[in-house]
C-alpha cells in the first residue's frame, strides 16, 4: 500500500513539475532581458506571394537569411475593408482596427467642418529646415496610443522613438503621438525633414546628412535593371508589357535617366519611385541609429523604417512588372546591409526586428481581363453624378451626396434636414442604387453597420473599417479584381486576399527559428512587442501576443 502511495505522490509531483514548466514557456521572456532596440520594418504594398515569387532571385543574406533564421508567420492578414497606406501603418503600431484608431483611409470628409481631412494633415505646425507645399504633417488624427507611445510612457521618456520613411504618412503614423522624431522626404530638395510638432529645430546630424548630397548622387544615376533582362526576371511580365504607364510622357522600359526626370520635374519627387529611394532611406536609418545612440543604454528604443518605393513605383508599373521585381531585389541588398550593420553596431542578439507590410496590392485590372478574369475600373465620381440625378428626381433637386472618398458616400445633412427625408430610407435607397453598377459587389448603409454585429465575411471587414464619426453614410465594396479609377495602373484598398495577406517575419533577440502557419492578424504585432518589452499594450489594442515566436 505504501509503495502505491509513493508511486502516486511521485507521479503527481512529476505532473505538477511538467505542467509548471509548460506554462512557464509562455512567460519565459520574463527571465531574459528585453531587447535594447526594436526595429520595425514595413515594406509598402508587399503582398505575401511576392516573397515566394522572388525567392530564387534573392541573395543569401537578405530576405532568405532573415526568414531562415527567424520566425516566419505565413498567414497574417489585415482584417478590414479599406486597406490603404495610413490605415495599415496605424494597425501595425496600435494593435487595433480603424473603428478604434480612427484612421479610416488616407483621406476622408469631415461632415461637421465640411472639409477634406488628410490622415496626417493638421494646420498649426511648421516644417523644420525645409518647405513643402502639401501642408504640415502631424499624428493628431490618430485617436489611440501606439506601441511607441506606450514605450515612452513606460520609461518616462527615457526610451527614444524615431520614425523614418520617404512617405510622410508612413513616418508620422508609425511614430505615433509621442515620437521623438518623424522624418520624411522633402520633394523640393530631396532632404530629410520633420515638423515643429516634434522639435523646434532639426538635429545637427540631420543637417549634416542632408549637406552630403546623397540625393544628388542617387538622382544622377540611371535606373537600369540589376540583372540581364534576357536571362533573369522570369517571375515578371516582359519589360515592354502593355499593362504599365511608367513615367508619363517619358518611357516605361529600362533604363530610366533619373537626372532627366529631375530636370523635368524641377524637384526630387521621382527619387521615391526608384529602388535608390529605399537605399537612401536605409542610409538615413543607419545614420539615425549612430547619432541617436539607439540601443546603447538600459532603456529599449524603437525605430520604425518604412520602405516606400514599392508603393510609388508599383502604381506606375504594377505588381508583376520587371521594375517591381528589381525594386525588391535591390531592397534585398539593402536589408542585408542594414541587418549586418545592426549586428556589428549593437549585436543582433540585442535587437528585435520585425518585417511586414502595410497592405498588398491588386493586379492591374487590364492584365486580369487579358487573363479572362473578372476585373475592371470603377469610376466612383461618375457613379455619384448619376446617383445625385436619381435622388433629385426621387426627392428634389440638390446636391444629395456631399462628398465621396475611398468608396464612402457622405450625405448632405443640411439638405436632409431641410427636406425631412428619413436618413435610414435614404441610405437604403442609395445602397440599392449603387449595387447596380458594374464592379460593385455590395453596399452597406451606416445604420445597418451600427445596429448589426457581423462576426465574419466581408461585412465584418466593413464594420472593422467603420468609425461612426468619420466614415460615410454608405460604404461600397467592389468585386474582386476591381479597383477605383485613380490615374494609376493599379491600387490597393480592398478586403480581398491580394490586399490583406502580407508576410510577417520576426528576427534577432530571442526569436525562434520556425515557421508559423496559424492564422494571425496584423493587429497582433503591437501586443506581441508589448509582451516582450513587459509594458502595457496600446490603449485600444485588441490583438493577441504571438507567444510562440520566442525560442524555447
FIGUDREN-589499 format. One record per residue (C-alpha): chain; x, y, z; residue in one letter. Coordinates in nm, 3 decimals, padded with zeros to 5 digits, always signed. Example, Ala and Ser with C-alpha at 12.3 -4.5 7.8 and 13.67 -1.06 7.14 Angstrom:
BEGIN
   unit         u         v         w   code
      A   +01.230   -00.450   +00.780      A
      A   +01.367   -00.106   +00.714      S
This chain:
BEGIN
   unit         u         v         w   code
      A   +00.000   +00.000   +00.000      X
      A   +00.284   +00.234   +00.092      X
      A   +00.451   +00.153   -00.242      X
      A   +00.142   +00.259   -00.443      X
      A   +00.117   +00.574   -00.235      X
      A   +00.480   +00.666   -00.307      X
      A   +00.432   +00.598   -00.677      X
      A   +00.119   +00.818   -00.679      X
      A   +00.295   +01.102   -00.496      X
      A   +00.595   +01.079   -00.728      X
      A   +00.369   +01.077   -01.036      X
      A   +00.175   +01.375   -00.905      X
      A   +00.498   +01.564   -00.840      X
      A   +00.623   +01.494   -01.194      X
      A   +00.287   +01.600   -01.341      X
      A   +00.291   +01.930   -01.148      X
      A   +00.653   +01.991   -01.247      X
      A   +00.589   +01.929   -01.615      X
      A   +00.276   +02.144   -01.611      X
      A   +00.465   +02.427   -01.444      X
      A   +00.746   +02.404   -01.697      X
      A   +00.498   +02.400   -01.984      X
      A   +00.315   +02.706   -01.854      X
      A   +00.649   +02.872   -01.798      X
      A   +00.732   +02.858   -02.168      X
      A   +00.480   +03.133   -02.241      X
      A   +00.624   +03.359   -01.977      X
      A   +00.989   +03.271   -02.021      X
      A   +01.060   +03.612   -02.169      X
      A   +01.029   +03.735   -01.811      X
      A   +01.354   +03.551   -01.740      X
      A   +01.558   +03.729   -02.008      X
      A   +01.641   +04.091   -02.066      X
      A   +01.424   +04.272   -02.319      X
      A   +01.588   +04.385   -02.644      X
      A   +01.783   +04.709   -02.641      X
      A   +01.629   +04.817   -02.970      X
      A   +01.315   +04.724   -03.163      X
      A   +01.336   +04.787   -03.538      X
      A   +01.003   +04.778   -03.722      X
      A   +01.047   +04.745   -04.098      X
      A   +00.746   +04.798   -04.322      X
      A   +00.772   +04.732   -04.696      X
      A   +00.479   +04.912   -04.852      X
      A   +00.248   +04.715   -05.083      X
      A   +00.436   +04.388   -05.031      X
      A   +00.198   +04.101   -05.098      X
      A   +00.283   +03.773   -04.927      X
      A   +00.318   +03.593   -05.258      X
      A   +00.592   +03.832   -05.370      X
      A   +00.840   +03.673   -05.131      X
      A   +00.758   +03.332   -05.278      X
      A   +00.773   +03.457   -05.637      X
      A   +01.111   +03.629   -05.598      X
      A   +01.264   +03.374   -05.359      X
      A   +01.502   +03.209   -05.607      X
      A   +01.629   +03.550   -05.720      X
      A   +01.710   +03.680   -05.371      X
      A   +02.065   +03.673   -05.238      X
      A   +02.162   +03.452   -04.945      X
      A   +02.195   +03.723   -04.680      X
      A   +01.884   +03.936   -04.720      X
      A   +01.527   +03.807   -04.704      X
      A   +01.647   +03.445   -04.713      X
      A   +01.878   +03.479   -04.413      X
      A   +01.617   +03.670   -04.211      X
      A   +01.338   +03.423   -04.287      X
      A   +01.553   +03.112   -04.245      X
      A   +01.691   +03.242   -03.916      X
      A   +01.373   +03.388   -03.774      X
      A   +01.006   +03.318   -03.706      X
      A   +00.815   +03.338   -04.033      X
      A   +00.440   +03.394   -03.993      X
      A   +00.278   +03.292   -04.320      X
      A   -00.093   +03.355   -04.260      X
      A   -00.113   +03.718   -04.149      X
      A   -00.395   +03.943   -04.270      X
      A   -00.526   +04.297   -04.241      X
      A   -00.881   +04.226   -04.127      X
      A   -01.071   +04.533   -04.253      X
      A   -01.202   +04.668   -04.583      X
      A   -01.012   +04.987   -04.672      X
      A   -00.654   +04.861   -04.697      X
      A   -00.466   +05.183   -04.758      X
      A   -00.127   +05.314   -04.651      X
      A   -00.231   +05.516   -04.346      X
      A   -00.474   +05.251   -04.226      X
      A   -00.220   +04.971   -04.245      X
      A   +00.053   +05.167   -04.069      X
      A   -00.190   +05.254   -03.791      X
      A   -00.298   +04.893   -03.742      X
      A   +00.061   +04.774   -03.709      X
      A   +00.153   +05.012   -03.426      X
      A   -00.183   +05.040   -03.244      X
      A   -00.290   +04.675   -03.244      X
      A   -00.646   +04.764   -03.337      X
      A   -00.889   +04.836   -03.622      X
      A   -00.987   +05.167   -03.789      X
      A   -01.313   +05.150   -03.592      X
      A   -01.099   +05.226   -03.286      X
      A   -00.789   +05.416   -03.404      X
      A   -00.988   +05.641   -03.639      X
      A   -00.757   +05.631   -03.941      X
      A   -01.024   +05.505   -04.179      X
      A   -00.841   +05.591   -04.502      X
      A   -00.566   +05.817   -04.634      X
      A   -00.825   +06.095   -04.660      X
      A   -01.186   +06.138   -04.554      X
      A   -01.459   +06.401   -04.540      X
      A   -01.525   +06.588   -04.215      X
      A   -01.903   +06.629   -04.201      X
      A   -01.905   +06.898   -03.932      X
      A   -01.633   +07.119   -04.081      X
      A   -01.727   +07.049   -04.444      X
      A   -01.364   +06.990   -04.541      X
      A   -01.148   +06.706   -04.667      X
      A   -00.916   +06.574   -04.398      X
      A   -00.581   +06.403   -04.451      X
      A   -00.487   +06.128   -04.210      X
      A   -00.174   +06.325   -04.112      X
      A   -00.254   +06.680   -04.222      X
      A   -00.327   +06.925   -03.939      X
      A   -00.280   +07.301   -03.959      X
      A   -00.084   +07.491   -03.697      X
      A   +00.262   +07.338   -03.722      X
      A   +00.552   +07.446   -03.941      X
      A   +00.817   +07.244   -04.118      X
      A   +01.169   +07.244   -03.989      X
      A   +01.459   +07.304   -04.227      X
      A   +01.253   +07.256   -04.538      X
      A   +00.949   +07.365   -04.732      X
      A   +00.665   +07.158   -04.873      X
      A   +00.351   +07.271   -05.049      X
      A   +00.122   +06.996   -04.924      X
      A   +00.072   +07.117   -04.568      X
      A   +00.200   +07.019   -04.228      X
      A   +00.209   +06.661   -04.108      X
      A   +00.121   +06.556   -03.755      X
      A   -00.028   +06.243   -03.589      X
      A   -00.316   +06.439   -03.432      X
      A   -00.583   +06.241   -03.617      X
      A   -00.467   +05.916   -03.457      X
      A   -00.716   +05.862   -03.173      X
      A   -00.536   +05.591   -02.975      X
      A   -00.188   +05.519   -02.844      X
      A   +00.080   +05.329   -03.035      X
      A   +00.344   +05.086   -02.915      X
      A   +00.596   +05.369   -02.935      X
      A   +00.373   +05.589   -02.720      X
      A   +00.339   +05.316   -02.456      X
      A   +00.715   +05.265   -02.454      X
      A   +00.771   +05.637   -02.394      X
      A   +00.514   +05.635   -02.111      X
      A   +00.659   +05.320   -01.952      X
      A   +01.011   +05.463   -01.934      X
      A   +00.915   +05.822   -01.852      X
      A   +01.051   +05.938   -02.190      X
      A   +01.387   +05.765   -02.138      X
      A   +01.329   +05.547   -02.445      X
      A   +01.370   +05.703   -02.788      X
      A   +01.116   +05.659   -03.066      X
      A   +01.227   +05.751   -03.419      X
      A   +01.027   +05.701   -03.738      X
      A   +01.168   +05.723   -04.092      X
      A   +01.010   +05.700   -04.436      X
      A   +01.014   +05.887   -04.764      X
      A   +00.635   +05.875   -04.732      X
      A   +00.518   +06.129   -04.469      X
      A   +00.202   +05.932   -04.393      X
      A   +00.404   +05.621   -04.309      X
      A   +00.652   +05.811   -04.094      X
      A   +00.402   +06.016   -03.894      X
      A   +00.151   +05.737   -03.829      X
      A   +00.418   +05.479   -03.737      X
      A   +00.587   +05.718   -03.497      X
      A   +00.268   +05.788   -03.302      X
      A   +00.190   +06.094   -03.094      X
      A   +00.495   +06.077   -02.865      X
      A   +00.772   +06.008   -03.116      X
      A   +01.094   +06.200   -03.062      X
      A   +01.125   +06.241   -03.438      X
      A   +00.935   +06.153   -03.752      X
      A   +01.135   +06.218   -04.070      X
      A   +01.017   +06.215   -04.431      X
      A   +01.142   +06.324   -04.771      X
      A   +01.111   +06.684   -04.885      X
      A   +01.023   +06.657   -05.255      X
      A   +01.158   +07.005   -05.323      X
      A   +01.524   +06.947   -05.237      X
      A   +01.541   +06.575   -05.156      X
      A   +01.634   +06.640   -04.794      X
      A   +01.504   +06.470   -04.480      X
      A   +01.271   +06.696   -04.286      X
      A   +01.047   +06.692   -03.982      X
      A   +00.791   +06.931   -03.834      X
      A   +00.761   +07.160   -03.534      X
      A   +00.511   +06.917   -03.381      X
      A   +00.820   +06.716   -03.285      X
      A   +01.105   +06.964   -03.240      X
      A   +01.186   +07.333   -03.279      X
      A   +01.497   +07.258   -03.481      X
      A   +01.624   +06.951   -03.663      X
      A   +01.926   +06.780   -03.500      X
      A   +02.267   +06.880   -03.631      X
      A   +02.331   +06.529   -03.759      X
      A   +02.028   +06.555   -03.988      X
      A   +02.152   +06.884   -04.129      X
      A   +02.497   +06.732   -04.183      X
      A   +02.349   +06.429   -04.355      X
      A   +02.143   +06.648   -04.590      X
      A   +02.452   +06.853   -04.680      X
      A   +02.630   +06.540   -04.805      X
      A   +02.406   +06.547   -05.111      X
      A   +02.329   +06.175   -05.139      X
      A   +02.003   +06.269   -05.309      X
      A   +02.202   +06.420   -05.596      X
      A   +02.415   +06.108   -05.622      X
      A   +02.109   +05.884   -05.648      X
      A   +01.921   +06.115   -05.886      X
      A   +02.230   +06.132   -06.104      X
      A   +02.207   +05.759   -06.169      X
      A   +02.043   +05.568   -06.448      X
      A   +01.798   +05.310   -06.320      X
      A   +01.889   +05.008   -06.525      X
      A   +01.788   +04.653   -06.442      X
      A   +02.008   +04.489   -06.180      X
      A   +02.046   +04.177   -06.396      X
      A   +02.018   +04.091   -06.761      X
      A   +01.661   +04.125   -06.884      X
      A   +01.702   +03.834   -07.124      X
      A   +01.818   +03.578   -06.867      X
      A   +01.651   +03.689   -06.543      X
      A   +01.321   +03.835   -06.417      X
      A   +01.137   +03.519   -06.523      X
      A   +00.882   +03.586   -06.249      X
      A   +00.762   +03.909   -06.408      X
      A   +00.590   +04.023   -06.725      X
      A   +00.811   +04.142   -07.013      X
      A   +00.974   +04.481   -06.969      X
      A   +00.766   +04.622   -07.255      X
      A   +00.438   +04.493   -07.113      X
      A   +00.128   +04.683   -07.222      X
      A   -00.003   +04.686   -06.864      X
      A   +00.218   +04.974   -06.744      X
      A   +00.213   +05.350   -06.775      X
      A   +00.563   +05.409   -06.639      X
      A   +00.692   +05.761   -06.606      X
      A   +00.433   +05.957   -06.801      X
      A   +00.544   +06.129   -07.121      X
      A   +00.883   +05.963   -07.089      X
      A   +00.911   +05.584   -07.101      X
      A   +00.806   +05.258   -06.935      X
      A   +01.104   +05.032   -07.014      X
      A   +01.458   +05.019   -06.874      X
      A   +01.679   +05.219   -06.844      X
      A   +01.548   +05.539   -06.683      X
      A   +01.758   +05.854   -06.681      X
      A   +01.677   +05.994   -06.335      X
      A   +01.863   +06.319   -06.397      X
      A   +01.623   +06.384   -06.685      X
      A   +01.324   +06.319   -06.458      X
      A   +01.467   +06.560   -06.203      X
      A   +01.518   +06.833   -06.461      X
      A   +01.169   +06.777   -06.596      X
      A   +01.001   +06.793   -06.257      X
      A   +01.229   +07.054   -06.102      X
      A   +01.240   +06.856   -05.778      X
      A   +01.336   +06.521   -05.625      X
      A   +00.996   +06.351   -05.611      X
      A   +01.097   +06.076   -05.853      X
      A   +01.356   +05.951   -05.606      X
      A   +01.061   +05.792   -05.421      X
      A   +00.972   +05.590   -05.732      X
      A   +01.308   +05.414   -05.759      X
      A   +01.494   +05.149   -05.559      X
      A   +01.754   +05.415   -05.481      X
      A   +01.492   +05.584   -05.266      X
      A   +01.487   +05.272   -05.049      X
      A   +01.866   +05.279   -05.031      X
      A   +01.853   +05.647   -04.934      X
      A   +01.606   +05.556   -04.659      X
      A   +01.836   +05.279   -04.535      X
      A   +02.134   +05.518   -04.533      X
      A   +01.940   +05.768   -04.322      X
      A   +01.817   +05.497   -04.085      X
      A   +02.172   +05.378   -04.020      X
      A   +02.280   +05.737   -03.958      X
      A   +01.996   +05.781   -03.707      X
      A   +02.100   +05.468   -03.515      X
      A   +02.454   +05.601   -03.482      X
      A   +02.375   +05.962   -03.397      X
      A   +02.080   +05.897   -03.166      X
      A   +02.272   +05.618   -02.986      X
      A   +01.977   +05.385   -03.034      X
      A   +02.008   +05.060   -02.841      X
      A   +02.301   +05.185   -02.635      X
      A   +02.157   +05.214   -02.282      X
      A   +01.929   +05.018   -02.050      X
      A   +01.611   +05.169   -02.197      X
      A   +01.471   +04.999   -02.506      X
      A   +01.446   +05.225   -02.811      X
      A   +01.208   +05.191   -03.105      X
      A   +01.297   +05.267   -03.468      X
      A   +01.041   +05.231   -03.748      X
      A   +01.153   +05.226   -04.111      X
      A   +00.905   +05.220   -04.395      X
      A   +01.037   +05.145   -04.744      X
      A   +00.805   +05.320   -04.990      X
      A   +00.949   +05.266   -05.339      X
      A   +00.739   +04.953   -05.390      X
      A   +00.430   +05.167   -05.327      X
      A   +00.512   +05.461   -05.553      X
      A   +00.669   +05.258   -05.832      X
      A   +00.413   +04.979   -05.812      X
      A   +00.127   +05.209   -05.901      X
      A   +00.306   +05.309   -06.222      X
      A   +00.425   +04.965   -06.330      X
      A   +00.207   +04.709   -06.150      X
      A   +00.300   +04.425   -05.912      X
      A   +00.409   +04.186   -06.188      X
      A   +00.645   +04.426   -06.363      X
      A   +01.018   +04.387   -06.405      X
      A   +01.057   +04.723   -06.232      X
      A   +00.890   +04.600   -05.912      X
      A   +01.095   +04.281   -05.911      X
      A   +01.407   +04.496   -05.948      X
      A   +01.289   +04.712   -05.655      X
      A   +01.262   +04.402   -05.437      X
      A   +01.595   +04.252   -05.545      X
      A   +01.771   +04.577   -05.460      X
      A   +01.576   +04.603   -05.133      X
      A   +01.708   +04.255   -05.055      X
      A   +02.060   +04.401   -05.069      X
      A   +01.957   +04.700   -04.857      X
      A   +01.816   +04.469   -04.588      X
      A   +02.138   +04.269   -04.590      X
      A   +02.339   +04.586   -04.529      X
      A   +02.101   +04.716   -04.262      X
      A   +02.087   +04.393   -04.062      X
      A   +02.465   +04.347   -04.090      X
      A   +02.520   +04.699   -03.960      X
      A   +02.280   +04.644   -03.668      X
      A   +02.458   +04.321   -03.578      X
      A   +02.801   +04.487   -03.583      X
      A   +02.686   +04.803   -03.403      X
      A   +02.456   +04.664   -03.132      X
      A   +02.456   +04.286   -03.166      X
      A   +02.165   +04.109   -03.330      X
      A   +02.101   +03.926   -03.002      X
      A   +02.012   +04.265   -02.851      X
      A   +01.779   +04.378   -03.127      X
      A   +01.427   +04.264   -03.213      X
      A   +01.343   +04.312   -03.581      X
      A   +01.007   +04.261   -03.746      X
      A   +00.933   +04.293   -04.118      X
      A   +00.582   +04.322   -04.255      X
      A   +00.371   +04.533   -04.494      X
      A   +00.104   +04.799   -04.459      X
      A   -00.107   +04.626   -04.728      X
      A   -00.088   +04.431   -05.050      X
      A   -00.200   +04.550   -05.393      X
      A   -00.431   +04.446   -05.674      X
      A   -00.310   +04.313   -06.005      X
      A   -00.358   +04.553   -06.295      X
      A   -00.725   +04.514   -06.399      X
      A   -00.637   +04.518   -06.771      X
      A   -00.396   +04.231   -06.714      X
      A   -00.661   +04.032   -06.528      X
      A   -00.910   +04.097   -06.808      X
      A   -00.648   +03.976   -07.057      X
      A   -00.628   +03.660   -06.846      X
      A   -01.010   +03.626   -06.870      X
      A   -01.068   +03.721   -06.508      X
      A   -01.349   +03.936   -06.370      X
      A   -01.185   +04.277   -06.328      X
      A   -01.228   +04.641   -06.411      X
      A   -01.207   +05.004   -06.302      X
      A   -01.494   +05.163   -06.111      X
      A   -01.548   +05.536   -06.169      X
      A   -01.689   +05.649   -05.835      X
      A   -01.730   +06.014   -05.930      X
      A   -01.930   +05.925   -06.238      X
      A   -02.148   +05.694   -06.030      X
      A   -02.208   +05.973   -05.775      X
      A   -02.316   +06.211   -06.053      X
      A   -02.577   +05.960   -06.168      X
      A   -02.679   +05.897   -05.808      X
      A   -02.736   +06.269   -05.746      X
      A   -02.956   +06.286   -06.057      X
      A   -03.157   +05.987   -05.934      X
      A   -03.209   +06.138   -05.586      X
      A   -03.302   +06.475   -05.735      X
      A   -03.582   +06.307   -05.931      X
      A   -03.687   +06.094   -05.635      X
      A   -03.695   +06.379   -05.382      X
      A   -03.600   +06.727   -05.503      X
      A   -03.315   +06.900   -05.686      X
      A   -03.000   +06.936   -05.482      X
      A   -02.653   +06.808   -05.403      X
      A   -02.753   +06.499   -05.205      X
      A   -02.403   +06.349   -05.193      X
      A   -02.171   +06.599   -05.031      X
      A   -01.851   +06.402   -05.079      X
      A   -01.708   +06.070   -05.196      X
      A   -01.381   +05.922   -05.069      X
      A   -01.244   +05.568   -05.067      X
      A   -01.577   +05.412   -05.164      X
      A   -01.760   +05.604   -04.891      X
      A   -02.061   +05.824   -04.968      X
      A   -02.117   +06.123   -04.739      X
      A   -02.467   +06.270   -04.745      X
      A   -02.565   +06.638   -04.741      X
      A   -02.710   +06.655   -04.390      X
      A   -02.838   +07.011   -04.438      X
      A   -03.046   +06.904   -04.737      X
      A   -03.176   +06.603   -04.546      X
      A   -03.282   +06.826   -04.257      X
      A   -03.439   +07.075   -04.495      X
      A   -03.648   +06.817   -04.684      X
      A   -03.727   +06.591   -04.390      X
      A   -03.617   +06.279   -04.579      X
      A   -03.571   +05.980   -04.348      X
      A   -03.198   +05.905   -04.314      X
      A   -03.234   +05.528   -04.296      X
      A   -03.461   +05.527   -04.600      X
      A   -03.212   +05.740   -04.794      X
      A   -02.919   +05.517   -04.701      X
      A   -03.104   +05.205   -04.814      X
      A   -03.211   +05.362   -05.145      X
      A   -02.852   +05.478   -05.213      X
      A   -02.711   +05.134   -05.128      X
      A   -02.962   +04.963   -05.358      X
      A   -02.884   +05.209   -05.638      X
      A   -02.506   +05.167   -05.611      X
      A   -02.507   +04.786   -05.632      X
      A   -02.649   +04.815   -05.984      X
      A   -02.315   +04.946   -06.116      X
      A   -02.073   +04.705   -06.277      X
      A   -01.798   +04.607   -06.035      X
      A   -01.993   +04.683   -05.717      X
      A   -02.035   +04.371   -05.503      X
      A   -02.239   +04.520   -05.221      X
      A   -02.309   +04.847   -05.039      X
      A   -02.374   +04.871   -04.668      X
      A   -02.567   +05.158   -04.503      X
      A   -02.424   +05.308   -04.183      X
      A   -02.749   +05.237   -03.999      X
      A   -02.702   +04.865   -04.066      X
      A   -02.336   +04.877   -03.963      X
      A   -02.428   +05.048   -03.635      X
      A   -02.710   +04.810   -03.548      X
      A   -02.567   +04.473   -03.655      X
      A   -02.275   +04.267   -03.529      X
      A   -02.110   +04.093   -03.823      X
      A   -01.881   +03.816   -03.700      X
      A   -01.721   +03.712   -04.029      X
      A   -01.705   +03.776   -04.401      X
      A   -01.674   +04.098   -04.594      X
      A   -01.937   +04.275   -04.383      X
      A   -01.723   +04.211   -04.076      X
      A   -01.431   +04.378   -04.256      X
      A   -01.654   +04.672   -04.347      X
      A   -01.755   +04.702   -03.981      X
      A   -01.390   +04.694   -03.870      X
      A   -01.324   +04.983   -04.111      X
      A   -01.619   +05.187   -03.991      X
      A   -01.578   +05.477   -03.748      X
      A   -01.908   +05.646   -03.666      X
      A   -01.768   +06.000   -03.655      X
      A   -01.552   +05.973   -03.966      X
      A   -01.699   +05.715   -04.203      X
      A   -01.957   +05.777   -04.473      X
      A   -02.329   +05.708   -04.475      X
      A   -02.286   +05.421   -04.720      X
      A   -01.973   +05.211   -04.778      X
      A   -01.922   +05.034   -05.110      X
      A   -01.738   +04.706   -05.163      X
      A   -01.615   +04.629   -05.515      X
      A   -01.593   +04.285   -05.668      X
      A   -01.257   +04.101   -05.663      X
      A   -01.019   +04.233   -05.928      X
      A   -01.187   +04.574   -05.946      X
      A   -01.020   +04.897   -05.837      X
      A   -01.130   +05.258   -05.824      X
      A   -01.033   +05.493   -06.103      X
      A   -00.724   +05.675   -05.977      X
      A   -00.492   +05.763   -06.264      X
      A   -00.255   +05.472   -06.199      X
      A   -00.243   +05.118   -06.336      X
      A   -00.341   +04.967   -06.003      X
      A   -00.422   +05.042   -05.641      X
      A   -00.473   +04.880   -05.303      X
      A   -00.783   +04.926   -05.090      X
      A   -00.998   +04.613   -05.086      X
      A   -01.069   +04.346   -04.827      X
      A   -00.964   +04.063   -05.057      X
      A   -00.668   +03.832   -05.018      X
      A   -00.434   +04.016   -05.258      X
      A   -00.473   +04.333   -05.047      X
      A   -00.490   +04.179   -04.699      X
      A   -00.240   +03.888   -04.698      X
      A   +00.109   +04.010   -04.602      X
      A   +00.424   +03.849   -04.462      X
      A   +00.539   +03.890   -04.102      X
      A   +00.895   +03.798   -04.006      X
      A   +01.049   +03.821   -03.659      X
      A   +01.429   +03.814   -03.631      X
      A   +01.707   +03.864   -03.376      X
      A   +01.693   +03.878   -02.992      X
      A   +01.537   +03.555   -02.852      X
      A   +01.336   +03.478   -03.166      X
      A   +01.287   +03.112   -03.254      X
      A   +01.384   +02.968   -03.590      X
      A   +01.048   +02.839   -03.707      X
      A   +00.758   +02.872   -03.947      X
      A   +00.418   +02.964   -03.803      X
      A   +00.120   +02.878   -04.024      X
      A   -00.155   +02.961   -03.774      X
      A   -00.399   +03.240   -03.877      X
      A   -00.284   +03.575   -03.737      X
      A   -00.373   +03.941   -03.783      X
      A   -00.158   +04.247   -03.834      X
      A   -00.301   +04.385   -03.508      X
      A   -00.114   +04.110   -03.321      X
      A   +00.221   +04.284   -03.376      X
      A   +00.185   +04.566   -03.120      X
      A   +00.067   +04.346   -02.829      X
      A   +00.347   +04.099   -02.908      X
      A   +00.606   +04.375   -02.873      X
      A   +00.439   +04.498   -02.553      X
      A   +00.455   +04.146   -02.408      X
      A   +00.823   +04.115   -02.498      X
      A   +00.908   +04.458   -02.354      X
      A   +00.695   +04.397   -02.043      X
      A   +00.494   +04.715   -02.097      X
      A   +00.127   +04.797   -02.142      X
      A   -00.023   +04.729   -02.483      X
      A   -00.156   +05.031   -02.676      X
      A   -00.473   +05.152   -02.506      X
      A   -00.719   +05.031   -02.772      X
      A   -00.528   +04.716   -02.869      X
      A   -00.744   +04.410   -02.935      X
      A   -00.477   +04.189   -03.094      X
      A   -00.318   +03.889   -02.924      X
      A   +00.052   +03.837   -02.844      X
      A   +00.220   +03.576   -03.063      X
      A   +00.379   +03.374   -02.781      X
      A   +00.541   +03.101   -02.989      X
      A   +00.790   +03.326   -03.171      X
      A   +01.021   +03.303   -02.868      X
      A   +01.291   +03.037   -02.851      X
      A   +01.212   +02.750   -02.614      X
